[in-house]
C-alpha cells in the first residue's frame, strides 16, 4: 500500500523560504511521476509542480521561478523548495503520485495522496 507523508510546513514571513518533504512508502519515488498540489480554504485544489520519472519538471505559472521540485532517491523522498513566498501561497500543500512515468498538472491523474502540510505566509 502506498503511503505519502508530508512535512516541513509552518509559518513564515513574506519573502521567506520553506522546504517541504514527502516521504513515500510502498512506492519508489524515482519510478513514477510525482506532484505537489495546494488547497486554500474555500478554493479548488491547485497544481503546483510535478516531476516525471526521468526528472523533467513542470510548474504552475504562479510558482515558476520561485519553487523547485526534486527527488532524493536514496531516501525515497520528494521535496519542494519554496522561495520568495507571499501570502497568496498560504494553503495546505499535498504530495501525490500517479501510476505513470509522465508528469501531469491534472489532479485527477493522481491516485495516491498524502494528508498535507499547512503553509502560512504572513504579510
C-alpha positions as CSV (number, residue, x, y, z in Angstrom):
1,X,0.0,0.0,0.0
2,X,1.3,3.4,-1.0
3,X,1.6,6.0,1.8
4,X,2.8,9.6,1.5
5,X,3.6,11.8,4.5
6,X,4.4,15.5,4.1
7,X,6.4,17.6,6.5
8,X,8.1,20.9,6.6
9,X,5.2,23.3,6.6
10,X,4.9,26.2,9.0
11,X,4.5,29.9,9.4
12,X,6.9,32.2,7.5
13,X,7.0,35.9,6.7
14,X,6.6,37.2,3.2
15,X,9.8,36.9,1.2
16,X,10.9,33.9,3.3
17,X,11.5,30.2,2.3
18,X,10.4,26.8,3.3
19,X,11.3,23.3,2.2
20,X,8.6,20.7,2.1
21,X,9.3,17.0,2.1
22,X,7.1,14.0,1.2
23,X,8.2,10.6,2.5
24,X,6.9,7.7,0.4
25,X,6.4,4.1,1.4
26,X,5.1,1.3,-0.8
27,X,6.4,3.1,-3.9
28,X,9.8,4.1,-5.2
29,X,9.5,7.8,-6.0
30,X,12.1,7.5,-8.8
31,X,9.9,5.0,-10.7
32,X,6.8,7.2,-11.1
33,X,5.7,10.8,-11.7
34,X,5.1,12.7,-8.5
35,X,3.5,16.1,-7.9
36,X,2.7,18.8,-5.4
37,X,-0.7,20.5,-5.1
38,X,-2.1,23.0,-2.7
39,X,-5.5,23.9,-1.4
40,X,-6.6,27.1,0.3
41,X,-9.8,27.4,2.3
42,X,-12.8,27.6,0.0
43,X,-10.8,27.1,-3.1
44,X,-10.2,24.2,-5.5
45,X,-7.1,22.0,-5.2
46,X,-4.5,23.7,-7.4
47,X,-1.5,22.3,-9.2
48,X,1.9,23.5,-8.0
49,X,4.6,21.3,-9.6
50,X,5.3,17.8,-11.0
51,X,8.3,15.7,-11.8
52,X,8.5,12.8,-14.3
53,X,10.3,9.6,-13.8
54,X,13.1,10.9,-16.0
55,X,13.3,14.1,-13.9
56,X,11.6,16.5,-16.2
57,X,9.7,19.2,-14.3
58,X,6.5,21.2,-14.8
59,X,5.4,24.2,-12.7
60,X,2.3,26.3,-12.5
61,X,2.7,29.9,-13.6
62,X,2.1,31.0,-10.1
63,X,5.2,29.4,-8.7
64,X,7.5,29.2,-11.7
65,X,10.9,30.7,-10.8
66,X,10.3,30.6,-7.1
67,X,9.6,26.9,-6.3
68,X,11.8,23.8,-7.2
69,X,10.6,20.2,-7.1
70,X,13.2,17.5,-6.7
71,X,13.6,13.9,-5.5
72,X,16.1,12.3,-3.1
73,X,16.2,8.8,-4.5
74,X,18.4,7.5,-1.7
75,X,15.8,8.4,0.9
76,X,12.7,7.9,-1.3
77,X,11.6,11.5,-0.6
78,X,10.0,14.2,-2.8
79,X,11.0,17.8,-2.0
80,X,9.6,21.2,-2.7
81,X,11.9,24.2,-2.1
82,X,9.8,27.3,-1.9
83,X,11.4,30.7,-2.1
84,X,10.1,34.3,-2.2
85,X,6.9,33.2,-0.5
86,X,4.0,35.6,-0.5
87,X,0.6,35.5,1.4
88,X,-1.1,34.0,-1.8
89,X,1.0,30.9,-1.2
90,X,-0.9,30.2,2.0
91,X,-2.5,26.7,1.7
92,X,-2.3,23.1,2.7
93,X,0.3,21.5,0.4
94,X,-0.3,17.9,-0.6
95,X,2.0,15.4,-2.2
96,X,0.7,13.0,-4.8
97,X,1.8,10.2,-7.1
98,X,0.4,8.6,-10.2
99,X,0.9,5.2,-11.8
100,X,2.7,6.7,-14.8
101,X,6.1,7.9,-15.7
102,X,4.8,11.2,-17.1
103,X,4.3,14.4,-15.2
104,X,0.8,15.9,-15.1
105,X,-0.9,19.1,-13.8
106,X,-4.3,17.4,-13.6
107,X,-5.2,16.3,-10.1
108,X,-7.4,13.6,-11.4
109,X,-4.4,11.8,-12.9
110,X,-3.0,11.1,-9.4
111,X,-4.3,8.1,-7.4
112,X,-2.3,8.4,-4.1
113,X,-2.3,11.5,-1.9
114,X,-0.8,12.5,1.4
115,X,-2.7,14.3,4.2
116,X,-1.0,17.6,3.5
117,X,1.1,20.1,5.5
118,X,0.0,23.7,6.3
119,X,2.0,26.6,4.9
120,X,1.1,30.0,6.2
121,X,2.8,33.2,4.8
122,X,2.2,36.4,6.8
123,X,2.5,39.8,5.2
